[in-house]
């Protein structure tokens, strides 16, 4: 059982540092697994035991996978702190630069991406804003794609969390908070959308909710071969849990993604992905980030693997029970 995994740099015998897109690609290169980039969630770090185990699982399903765990700062302490404090725009710029300069990732034909909790919407923002190296499959677990309406409760002795909540008391929409507190930058109150659209430093932009749309965001996201969104059916950490599927929750009213303007007007290209069978709404039983090896191994086997892997997308996913 895994709880809030993180990131680790695992050089697991990746066959070659030059799986580049050459004019004459060998059959062996075509069967080499794409590198896998992972972004952990709030309060975690890239060296945690959970992330190391997940990297090992990925390599056991697709042998010779090069696993790269995204991190901010050189140490686990710095990386963990950056999950609470920092400007997400600046953090994304740093990650984009790091991945583009990486000797293995930058020369790969593409990469696969796995995001846990807030790492999921950050990886989606990476795809929308830079996407080099380009992502083939994006899988997110319990991510806050449509934001949160309340902040998580801090555990005893969790001083990073308590410090973040202290800043929140100064006002979620202040310029200070929006430039320094990470969870505040994906806070979204459907009853106060005017303040959100005016002041949000991150989510309002990457969800293309403002009047002027960034067409490049949709173009980049539509290049995905798979966009897989897992929702934890007993999640009480992410409020609302339906944010994992881009649903809008206002009180007891739940508006599923397919009934929202972000989908019908195709602000992010999600409708195109869905109609091509590339957008997946999946459920994991249990609480936030309560993952077992069976779910993870099925994910690695189905959506990750060799460059030459083919995917049977079928028709647009039908979900009569969809939230």
N, C-alpha and C positions, 0 to 999 in steps of 0.2 A: 504494500500500500504506500502510495506516495502523497506527500502533502506539500503544496507550494514548491515545486521544483525550481532549480536555478540553472545557471550556465557554467559550462566547463570547457576548456579547450582540450579536446582529445585528438591527438594525432594517432589514429588507430590503424596504422599501416596503410594509409591511403597510397594506392599503387604508384601514383605519379603526381608530382607537383605541376604537371603540364597537361592536364586533361583539357587543353585549350581547344577552341573551336578552329581546328585547322581544316584546310581544304581537303586533306586526305586523312580522315579519321579512321583508325583501325577498328576492327570488330571488338577487340578487347576494351578499347576506350568507350565504345558504345555501350558496353555492358557494365562499366564501372559505375557504382552508385554516385549520384550527384551528391556534392557536399550538403550537409544539413546545418543550418544556422538556427539557434535556439535563443529565445529571449525570455528570461524568467520574470516572476511577478514581484509584487510589492513586498518588501521586507526580506527578500531572498538575495543571494549573491551567486556569482558564477562559479564558485568553488564548492558549493554545498554538496553534501552526500547525495541528496535526491537527484541533483542534476548529473552527477557522475554516473549514477545508476541508470538514468534515462539514456545518457549517451552510450553506455554499454549495451543497453537493450536495442538501441537503434542499429548498432554495429553487428549485433548478433542476428538480427533479421536480414539486414543488407550488409554482408561482410565487406570490409574495407571502406566503410563510410567514413569520410572525414567530418568530424563534428566540431563546430565552432560555436562557442557560447558567447553571445554578445555581452559586453561589460563596459561600464563607464568608470574609469579610474583603474589603476594598476592593482589595487588590493581588494580583497573581499569586503573589507570595511568601507572603503570608498564606494564600491559598487552597490552595497546594500544601502548606504546613505543616499545614493543617487536615485533610489527607487522612491524616496520620500521628498527629497529636496533637489531642485534644479529647474531650469527652463527647458521644457520638452522640445521646443524648436531648436535650441542649441544642442541638446543631447542628441537629437536625430541627425543634426549636421555632423556631429562627431562620429556617430555610428556609420553614416553614409561614407565619410572619408576613410574610416578604418577598414570597412569592407572593400571599398574600391581599391585600396592600396595593398590588400592582403595578397601575398604571392600565389596562394592556391585558389582562393575564392574568386579573385579577379580574372583568373585565366580559365575557370571552369565554364562549360557551355551554359550552365544555369545552376541554381541552388534550390533546395527545398527549405521550407521555413516552418518552425514550430513555436507557437507563442502561448505562454501560460499566463492567465489572468491579464493584468495590464500589459504584459509583453505582447499579447495578441494584437491589440489595437496599435501598439507602437510598431510592430512589424508591418501591419497594413499601411501605416503612415509612411514607413520606409519605402514600400512598393510604390505608393502614390507619389512620393516626393523625389525619389532618386532611382531606385530599382536597378542599381549596378553594383554587384552582379544581379542579374534578373532572377526573379523567383518563379519556379514552375508551380509548386503546390504550397499553399498556405493553409495550415491547420491551427485553429485557435481553441483553447480550452477555457471556458468560463470567462471570456474576455468582455470588456465593457464597451462594446462597439457603439452603443447608443448612450453611453455615459452612465453615471450613478446619480441617485437622488439623495443618498445619505452616505456618510463616511463610516468606515468600519470601526468597530469597537476595539480599543487597544487592550492588549493583554497586560497582566501585572508585570512590571519591570520593563515594558517595551517603551523605552524612553524616546526612540526615534518617532514612534507613532504618537506618543503623548506630545512631543515637541511640535509635530505637524498639526495636531488638533489645536494646540495653543495658538498657532498662526491663524488657523481658520476662524478663531473667535474674533479676529480683527476684521473679518468680512471676506467671503469667498470671492467677491467680484472686484476687490481692490487690485490695483496694478501690482502692488507688492506681492500679494498672494498668488495671483495668476502668473507671475514670473518666477516664483520660487517654490511653490508647493505642487508636487506632481499630481496627486489625486484631485486637487482643485481644478486642474486643467482639463479634466474630463468629467467634471461635475455638470449636470444638466437637469434643471428643474422645469418640467413641462408647463408648470403654472407661472413661470417667470422667464419665458423664452426671450423677451425683449432684453433683459439684463444679460442673459447668456449670449445672445447673438452679438451684442455690443462689446462684451468684455472677455469672452472665452479666448484664451491664448492658443488653444490646441484643437479641441474636439469640433467646435463649430466650423473650423477651417477644413479639417480632414474629412468631415462628413458633408462638405460642400453645401452647408445650410444657409449661407449668406446669399444675398441677392445676386452678386456677381460670382459665377461658378468658375472653377479652375477645370477646364476641359481635360487637361493633362492627367488629372487624378483618375478620371474614368478610363481614359485610354490606357494608362498603366495597369489599372486593376483588371481590365478586360484581357490582358495578356496571360492571366493565370490559367493554368490547366485545371486546377482544383482550388476552390475556396471552401474549406470545411470548417463549420462552426459547431462546436460542442457546447451544450448547455447542461449544467448540473441540476437535476430535477429537485434537489433539496438544498439548493444554495441559499444561505442566509447571509453570506459575507458580501456578495455582490447584490446590491439593491438598486434596481430590480434585477432579478436573475435573468429575465427575458431580454435584457440588454445584450446577452451573448448571441441572440439571433436578430439584433437590430430592431427589436420590437419597442414600441412606445407604451409606457405604463404611466397612467395618470390616475392616481387613486386606485380604484378597483377595475378601471377600464384598461384593457390591453388591446392595442392596435398592432397586428402583426406586420412585419416588414412589407409584405406584398400589398397591403392596403395604404401604405404611406407614400408621400410624394417622393421621398428619397429613392423609392423603387419605381413607382409609376412614371416619374419624370426622368428616371435613369441618371440621377446626379452623380453616381459613382460607377455606373456600368453594371450594377448588381442584377438588373433585369436581364441584360444580355447574357451574363454568366448563368443565370438561372434557366433561361430558355435554352441554353446550350447544354444543360445538365451538369454544369460545373460548380454550382452553388449547392452545398449540402447542409441540411439542418439535422444535426444528430444530438442524441441525449445520452448522458451518463447518469446512472443512478447514484444518489448520495449527495453529500455536501461538497462545498467548494474545494476543488483540487484534490478530491479523494479519488485517486486513480489507481487502477490495478494493472498488472502486466498484460492481462488479456486485452484490455482496451488499447493500451499503447502499442502492443505488438501488432494488433489488427490494423491500427493506423499506419504504422511504419510499412507494413506489408502492402497495404492497399494504395497508399498515396505517395510513398517515397520509393527510392530505388534507382535503377539504371537510367541513364539518359534515354536509352531506346525503349523504355517501358511505354506500353500503350494503355489507354484508359477507356473503358466502356462507359460512356456517360449516359447512354440511354436517353430517355425523355426528361423533360422538366420534372423535378421531384414533386411528387404528390404527397401532401401531408394533411389529411383531414383533421388530425389532432393538433396541427400546428398552432402554437400560441399566438 
